[in-house]
Amino acid sequence: MNRKQFLTMTLAGGLACLSQPLLAQESEADEAAAEAEARAKAAGTKGKVLPRDPSKGAVTNLPIPRYVSLKGREGNARRGPGLTHQTDWVFKASGMPLRITAEFEHWRKIEDSEGLGGWVHYSLLSGVRSVLVVVDRAQFHDKPEIGAQVAFEAERNVIGKLLECTKDWCRVSTSGDKGWIQKTALWGVDPDEILN
């Protein structure tokens, strides 16, 4: 075998190896397309392109934006959805409330109360809701009323677990204490959001 034959065989073998993963991806894509077509046919939408709801996540179909919390003690926020992207921020407060603004595969674009953030892997986030005190000195009451007795106070940037919300008040647990606080003193809950 001469050198030209050797190089030709080596190149052909390499291309064959490269094409196998591509064929597997094409096969998976064909199966996914067939499943989607079957679902569309069953739903009576075959042949119609249905627009994606921009208020829902492209991956989870959950509302966008929505609030979550940091699961562990640390989470890297990257410039793009992948480990190859540069880390811009490192969030270091366990339970910190964050807002998801976009989704891409296993990555979620998040921001904190100051609008800072980036892309984090979904495994670093929790659906457990938390809130951040955004006033200098917040008063937590026994009842959701202005005149109700003050149960305890908390300073700015204290994180608490969100328990429930009415139209104007939220019940929050922080450091073992529970109390009602006006929504305007918190970040991590929408003004019109009601939670039971």
C-alpha positions as CSV (number, residue, x, y, z in Angstrom):
1,M,0.0,0.0,0.0
2,N,1.4,3.3,-1.0
3,R,1.1,6.6,1.0
4,K,-1.7,7.9,-1.2
5,Q,-3.8,4.8,-0.7
6,F,-3.1,4.9,3.1
7,L,-4.2,8.5,3.4
8,T,-7.3,7.9,1.3
9,M,-8.3,4.9,3.5
10,T,-7.6,6.8,6.7
11,L,-9.6,9.9,5.6
12,A,-12.5,7.6,4.5
13,G,-12.5,5.8,7.8
14,G,-12.4,9.1,9.8
15,L,-15.3,10.5,7.8
16,A,-17.3,7.3,8.5
17,C,-16.7,7.6,12.2
18,L,-17.8,11.3,12.1
19,S,-20.9,10.5,10.2
20,Q,-22.2,7.9,12.7
21,P,-23.0,10.5,15.4
22,L,-24.6,12.7,12.8
23,L,-26.8,9.8,11.6
24,A,-27.8,9.1,15.2
25,Q,-28.8,12.7,15.7
26,E,-30.7,12.7,12.5
27,S,-32.5,9.6,13.5
28,E,-33.4,11.1,16.9
29,A,-34.6,14.3,15.2
30,D,-36.7,12.2,12.7
31,E,-38.3,10.4,15.7
32,A,-39.0,13.6,17.5
33,A,-40.5,15.1,14.3
34,A,-42.7,12.0,13.9
35,E,-43.9,12.2,17.5
36,A,-44.7,15.9,17.1
37,E,-46.6,15.2,13.9
38,A,-48.6,12.5,15.6
39,R,-49.4,14.8,18.5
40,A,-50.4,17.6,16.1
41,K,-52.6,15.1,14.2
42,A,-54.3,14.0,17.4
43,A,-54.9,17.6,18.4
44,G,-56.2,18.6,14.9
45,T,-53.4,21.0,14.2
46,K,-51.5,18.9,11.6
47,G,-49.8,21.1,9.0
48,K,-50.3,24.2,11.0
49,V,-47.4,26.0,12.6
50,L,-48.4,27.2,16.0
51,P,-46.6,30.2,17.3
52,R,-44.8,29.8,20.6
53,D,-46.3,31.7,23.5
54,P,-43.6,34.3,24.5
55,S,-44.9,34.4,28.0
56,K,-43.9,30.7,28.4
57,G,-40.5,29.2,28.6
58,A,-39.2,27.5,25.4
59,V,-38.0,24.5,27.4
60,T,-40.4,24.1,30.4
61,N,-43.5,25.9,29.2
62,L,-43.6,27.6,32.6
63,P,-44.2,31.4,32.9
64,I,-41.5,33.8,31.9
65,P,-40.5,35.8,33.8
66,R,-40.8,33.7,37.0
67,Y,-39.1,33.6,40.4
68,V,-36.9,30.9,41.8
69,S,-34.2,30.7,44.4
70,L,-30.5,29.7,44.5
71,K,-30.4,26.0,45.6
72,G,-26.9,25.8,47.0
73,R,-24.4,28.2,48.5
74,E,-22.9,29.3,45.2
75,G,-23.9,29.7,41.6
76,N,-21.9,30.9,38.6
77,A,-23.8,33.3,36.2
78,R,-22.2,33.0,32.8
79,R,-22.4,35.2,29.6
80,G,-24.0,32.5,27.6
81,P,-25.8,29.1,28.1
82,G,-22.8,26.8,28.4
83,L,-19.7,26.0,30.5
84,T,-17.4,27.5,27.8
85,H,-18.8,31.0,28.5
86,Q,-17.1,33.4,30.9
87,T,-18.4,33.7,34.4
88,D,-19.5,37.3,35.1
89,W,-21.1,36.8,38.6
90,V,-21.0,34.4,41.4
91,F,-24.1,34.3,43.6
92,K,-23.2,33.3,47.1
93,A,-26.4,33.5,49.2
94,S,-28.2,30.2,49.6
95,G,-32.0,30.7,49.0
96,M,-31.4,34.0,47.2
97,P,-34.4,35.0,45.1
98,L,-33.7,35.1,41.4
99,R,-35.9,35.8,38.4
100,I,-35.8,33.6,35.3
101,T,-36.1,35.7,32.1
102,A,-35.2,33.1,29.4
103,E,-34.5,29.4,28.9
104,F,-32.2,27.4,26.6
105,E,-31.8,23.6,27.0
106,H,-30.5,23.0,30.5
107,W,-29.7,26.7,31.1
108,R,-31.8,29.5,32.6
109,K,-31.1,33.2,32.2
110,I,-31.5,34.8,35.6
111,E,-31.3,38.2,37.3
112,D,-31.1,39.4,40.9
113,S,-32.9,42.3,42.5
114,E,-30.4,44.7,40.9
115,G,-30.9,43.3,37.4
116,L,-27.5,41.6,37.5
117,G,-27.1,38.0,36.4
118,G,-26.5,35.7,33.4
119,W,-27.0,32.1,32.5
120,V,-26.9,29.4,35.1
121,H,-27.4,25.6,34.9
122,Y,-30.9,24.7,36.0
123,S,-29.6,22.3,38.6
124,L,-28.4,25.3,40.6
125,L,-32.0,26.6,41.0
126,S,-34.9,25.6,43.2
127,G,-38.6,26.2,42.8
128,V,-38.8,27.1,46.5
129,R,-39.8,30.7,46.6
130,S,-37.9,33.3,48.7
131,V,-37.9,37.0,48.9
132,L,-35.4,39.8,49.7
133,V,-36.1,42.7,52.0
134,V,-35.5,45.9,50.0
135,V,-36.2,48.5,52.7
136,D,-33.8,49.7,55.4
137,R,-35.9,48.3,58.3
138,A,-38.8,46.1,57.6
139,Q,-41.5,45.4,60.1
140,F,-43.2,42.0,60.1
141,H,-46.6,41.9,61.7
142,D,-48.8,39.2,63.3
143,K,-51.6,39.9,60.9
144,P,-51.7,41.4,57.4
145,E,-52.8,44.8,58.7
146,I,-50.9,48.1,59.2
147,G,-52.1,48.4,62.9
148,A,-51.3,44.8,63.8
149,Q,-48.6,44.0,66.4
150,V,-45.0,43.9,65.1
151,A,-43.7,40.4,65.5
152,F,-40.1,41.2,64.5
153,E,-38.0,43.4,62.3
154,A,-35.4,42.7,59.6
155,E,-32.8,44.8,57.8
156,R,-32.2,45.4,54.1
157,N,-31.0,42.3,52.1
158,V,-32.4,39.7,54.6
159,I,-33.6,36.7,52.7
160,G,-36.8,34.9,53.8
161,K,-38.9,32.0,52.6
162,L,-42.1,33.0,51.0
163,L,-45.1,31.2,52.6
164,E,-48.2,33.0,51.2
165,C,-49.3,36.3,49.7
166,T,-52.6,38.2,49.6
167,K,-53.1,41.2,47.3
168,D,-50.9,43.6,49.3
169,W,-49.2,41.4,52.0
170,C,-46.9,38.4,52.2
171,R,-46.2,36.0,55.0
172,V,-42.5,35.3,55.3
173,S,-40.3,33.0,57.4
174,T,-36.8,34.2,58.2
175,S,-34.4,32.8,60.9
176,G,-37.3,30.8,62.4
177,D,-39.6,33.9,62.8
178,K,-42.8,34.2,60.8
179,G,-44.7,37.4,60.0
180,W,-46.7,39.4,57.5
181,I,-45.0,42.2,55.5
182,Q,-46.2,44.6,52.8
183,K,-45.2,43.4,49.3
184,T,-43.7,46.8,48.6
185,A,-40.9,46.0,51.1
186,L,-39.9,42.8,49.2
187,W,-38.3,41.7,46.0
188,G,-39.1,38.2,44.6
189,V,-42.9,38.4,44.3
190,D,-45.0,40.2,41.6
191,P,-47.3,43.1,42.8
192,D,-50.4,41.2,41.7
193,E,-49.3,37.7,42.7
194,I,-51.4,35.8,45.2
195,L,-50.0,32.6,46.8
196,N,-51.8,30.2,49.1
